[in-house]
Amino acid sequence: MALIPNTSGIIESQVFPGLWLDVSALVVGNMQQVLAVLDKGLTSVEHQAFTQQLNNS
């Protein structure tokens, strides 16, 4: 299944909420931007709910 970036060019995982990847930054090797977007995803409400669900399992 191909993942389609959102309007900001970010791929947001459907399986692992909070796993966000900046496609264009990844392609050009801008790891600072890749990590900044990933960090933003990992602090999202969706990721917090996902980790809480895992902790409750």
Sequence and secondary structure as in RCSB ss.txt:
>XXXX:A:sequence
MALIPNTSGIIESQVFPGLWLDVSALVVGNMQQVLAVLDKGLTSVEHQAFTQQLNNS
>XXXX:A:secstr
      TTSEEE SSSTT EEEHHHHHHT HHHHHHHHHHHHTSHHHHHHHHHHHH 
